[in-house]
Amino acid sequence: PYGAKTASRIATGQRLNNDIILKFDKNLSDDFNLKVTTGANTRLTSSSSINVSGNDLTIPDFYNVSTRTGELIGGEERILFRRQGVFAELSLGYKGFLFLTGTARNDWSSSLPVQNRSFFYPGAGLSFLVSEAFPGIKSDNGISNLKATFNITKSGNDASAYASKSIFFTPTGFPYGSTTGLSQGSRDTDSNLSPEFTLSKELGVEVSLFNDRLAVNASVYQTNTTDQIVPINTSLASGASSILTNIGEIENKGLELDLKGTIIKTEDFGWKLGLNYSGIKSKVKSLFDGVEEVAKVGEAYPLIKTSSYLRDPQGRVIVGDNGNPIKDSQNRTQGKTTPDYIVGLNTQLTYKNWTLYAVADYRTGHVF
């Protein structure tokens, strides 16, 4: 036989996203305005694929499974997913400079166990346009716009399709010969898998100066993610190599600064320059039992763990009798994957109808 092999795969996918939205806008008085938005969302996702392959083809350069002498191999997959949700947003404005906003949403997901398929997450925010409330602070040589915001929101997230269901497949030659049998997938399931939630708190200030020639945006934030859905490795003796489960709570704190300025502005030529900074610190607040492999309480997340050499208390590599370093039986932490901070620089030069744009960033405090 010629000895080559071939494979073919046909895959199709569909996604339907449907929104029904109802809006209400009314001035309650000369000072107060009320806006209400309600709606419903439906998301349906389906995909299917069929694959076939053959080994030991007999005709050179003719890749067709009908010319094989080896075994014909094939498979078929179909995925269905549905999420439905209802949501509402209410905004109350006062004299065009003070706004109070509240949001709420409830989702139902087919990828979660029946008892946990429904999950609710609200939010609220306050926005104060200082320069509109006190117009006397605005001037061409000073403040053009000043705004302060505070938001506290909660968001929910489900898992991928069939994440809470055991999946079986038909391996070749299992259990023996031509007898057909089913084998469980390599990933185990958590029968009580719950949605993950992120609670975010953010305080921000926006100010523009000199007829908007210079703008500064600053914000501090904290996010706490609970019941994060993460796959973790398990002992192969359990019959699976990993399990998808909720692992605990992770906290992120950060500072973001954005500075933009127009350095030169003429009829034909312009030069804009921007500088931004983003700093973040993450910490694992709590973990469920049995997930210490992927994280550790009090340390950053996520971490990189790799195989390593055995070392003595002074950190020196231990060498065996054959002169080769001895491999550690446990994976060791090499560092975190998220940088301590990121600094970015961007610039834009324009001359008549020509524009030149360049960006650069620097990040440090992490390992790749």
Salt bridges, closest charged atoms under 4 A:
ASP107 OD1 - ARG105 NE 2.83
GLU132 OE2 - LYS138 NZ 3.66
ASP158 OD1 - ARG83 NH2 2.80
GLU251 OE1 - LYS253 NZ 3.91
ASP258 OD2 - LYS260 NZ 3.90
ASP312 OD2 - ARG316 NE 2.79
ASP328 OD2 - ARG332 NE 2.69
ASP340 OD1 - LYS336 NZ 2.73
ASP361 OD1 - ARG363 NE 3.55
